[in-house]
Every structure is written in C-alpha cells, then in structure tokens.
Amino acid sequence: MTRFVATVAGVLGLTAAAGASSYADASPTAVFVLAGAALGGLAWLIGVATESVGARFGPAVTGVLQSTLGNLPELFIVLFSLSAGEVVVAQTSILGSLFANALLVLGLAIVAGAGVAEGGVMRFQKRLPNDTATLLLLAFSAIALLGLSDRLGDRASHHQVAISVVGAVCLLTVYAAWLWSYLGSERGVEPALEGGGHGGLPFGWGLAVLGVAGVAAAFVSDWFVDALDPAVRSLGISKAFTGIVIVGIAGNAVENVVGITLAAKGRSDLAVSVVKNSVGQIACFLFPALVLLSLFFSDRLTFVLNPVYVAALAVTAIAVWQITGDGEAYAYEGLALVAAYAVLATVTFYE
C-alpha cells in the first residue's frame, strides 16, 4: 500500500506539473511531453482502481469495466480534439488505441503469458477472441465501404456524415446485443481477483481514486490538445503519428500494465479479457459513439479513413482471429503482433 500511495503521489505531481506548465505559458513541447506522461500515469491509476472495484466480479465484468474506464483518456482527447478542429488527431487517436491494444499490448501479453505457461503455450477461453474478431470485421466493413465510396467519388460519397451516423447506430446496436450476451454468460463465475487487487485497495477507495483520476484525465487531455499543434511542428512529427503511436500508447497504459502483468502471473483468461474487451469496445462502441457525439461540433467525425489504416484494420482483424481464435498462443505469435505494430508505426511516421 505504501508503494501504491507513493505512485499515486507521483502521478498527481506529474499532473500538477503539466497543469502549471500549461497555465504558465511554458514551451508547448514541454506541456505536450508532461501532459502525455501524465495521461499515461492517470490511465494506469484508473486501471489499478478499476481492478480493485472489480475484485468482486468475474473476468468478463472486470474486463469490460477496466476497458470502459480505461478508455476515458482517449474519449477526452477525441472530444477536445474535435472541439479544437483537430479531426485528424481525433480520428487517429481512436485508431491508435485500437492498434496499440490489438497488436502491441496483446502481443506483449501473449509473450509474457506463454513464457510462464506449461509447454510455452498460453491458453484461454475461445469465445472472447472470436467475438472480438467478429466485432472488428463488422467495424471494418462499414469503414471499408465508406473509404471506397470516398475514393471513387460516387453519389454516396456526398453523404459521408449521414452514412457514418447510420453505421454508428448499427455498430452500437450490435455491441449492446453482444455485451448483454457476453456478461450473461458469466453468471455463477467466481470473482476474478482476490484481496482488492493492487495492495488490497478497498472498494470505497477504489471508487474515490476512479473519480479523481477521471476528472484529472479530462483536464490533462485539454492541456495535451492545446499544446499538440505547436509541439508537433517543433518536434517535426505528424499529427497522424501523434494519434496512432503517442496517444495510442500513453492512453492505453491500463491495458499495457494490467494485461501484461496478469499474463505474466499466469492469469490468461483475465489478461485476454482486459485487452480484447478494449479492442472490441473501441471498434464498436467508442468510435461510433464519438461519431454521434461529433454531430454537436462544427467538425464532424466519420468512418472515412486513410486507405493505409483501412488496410491495417483488415490485417489486424484477421491476425487477431488467426492467432487467438483457437484459444491458445505461442510466444512467436505474440512477437508477430508486436512486429506488425512496429511496421505500422514506422509507416505512420513517414506519412
């Protein structure tokens, strides 16, 4: 508990430093770096608190809870980006979260899990990996159709917002139906965690930490977006790289830490639940929900993406199904996912 308190103090101190530098008109690059680091710390803090709150539930409920609250930083970043007219950052931030979870984090979790598993094979329940692949392919179908229409310049390309709204409603409907079925399948399952997770954090304290970290994430996201434009110009990186890689990794500290740590402890089902729930949720809940929320902004978010990312989404969906669909994975398969993410990050750097 002492170590946890010290870590919380460090994260809040980093958050305060990011706020002070923002309001003191410090260098945008400094604000950008501090805010990005603070987002990662807050995402981790949300993950720890959620693990404690979810201690009385099974893997399915805990995984959904962690994914939902762990995606708060991405939600705030996208909303503030849309408010600032940064549509590219908003769109790539969502994709960055999806690719980081499905390729980088899942890959590292498989490597960690296979390393401690008997025979070097990480084993887990088959349903969630296959469900995630289905949800990804569903999202890909809407995105691919709109992308193709945009490139062809046909009549439908003049109605991208309307088509995206219809697609968003359809995705949300399917996700809700899947979630009801998935959570209902775990009735009678024993709680996923014992002792309140990290350091035995009590349920009430877990809720309090969630509230503080959630509010702090909103403020930090605002500072991050404000500093983003001048910072990326100064650093010589693109907004697409910022969204796909920097935000994708920093905003997914929950899955980075929790998923890999659980896998290393041999808790394969819970590790896969945390990571895969986040992937499916981003594709079929967060992205479509933000498309609908963008209707309240002057700049609208749609499913029309750069063809490079459409292709990457297709490869990701197929890779997730191929590697995890049989309920087991070897370390080299995890490395393959990490390698795919490294190639995508490199391509994005030069975009």
C-alpha positions, 0 to 999 in steps of 0.5 A: 500500500505504501508503494501504491500511495507513493505512485499515486503521489507521483502521478498527481505531481506529474499532473500538477506539473503539466497543469502549471506548465500549461497555465504558465505559458511554458514551451508547448513541447514541454506541456505536450511531453508532461501532459502525455506522461501524465495521461499515461500515469492517470490511465494506469491509476484508473486501471489499478482502481478499476481492478480493485472495484472489480475484485468482486466480479468475474473476468468478463465484468472486470474486463469490460469495466477496466476497458470502459474506464480505461478508455476515458483518456482517449474519449477526452482527447477525441472530444477536445480534439474535435472541439479544437478542429483537430479531426485528424488527431481525433480520428487517429487517436481512436485508431491508435488505441485500437492498434496499440491494444490489438497488436502491441499490448496483446502481443506483449501479453501473449509473450509474457503469458506463454513464457510462464505457461506449461509447454510455452503455450498460453491458453484461454477461453475461445469465445472472447477472441472470436467475438472480438474478431467478429466485432472488428470485421463488422467495424471494418466493413462499414469503414471499408465501404465508406473509404471506397465510396470516398475514393471513387467519388460516387453519389454516396460519397456526398453523404459521408456524415449521414452514412457514418451516423447510420453505421454508428447506430448499427455498430452500437446496436450490435455491441449492446446485443453482444455485451448483454450476451457476453456478461450473461454468460458469466453468471455463477463465475467466481470473482476474478481477483482476490484481496482488492487487487493492487495492495488490497485497495478497498472498494470505497477507495477504489471508487474515490481514486476512479473519480479523481483520476477521471476528472484529472484525465479530462483536464490533462487531455485539454492541456495535451490538445492545446499544446499538440499543434505547436509541439508537433511542428517543433518536434517535426512529427505528424499529427497522424503519428501523434494519434496512432503511436503517442496517444495510442500508447500513453492512453492505453497504459491500463491495458499495457500494465494490467494485461501484461502483468496478469499474463505474466502471473499466469492469469490468461483468461483475465489478461485476454479479457482486459485487452480484447474487451478494449479492442472490441469496445473501441471498434464498436462502441467508442468510435461510433459513439464519438461519431454521434457525439461529433454531430454537436461540433462544427467538425464532424467525425466519420468512418472515412479513413486513410486507405493505409489504416483501412488496410491495417484494420483488415490485417489486424482483424484477421491476425487477431482471429488467426492467432487467438481464435483457437484459444491458445498462443505461442510466444512467436505469435505474440512477437508477430503482433508486436512486429506488425505494430512496429511496421505500422508505426514506422509507416505512420511516421513517414506519412 
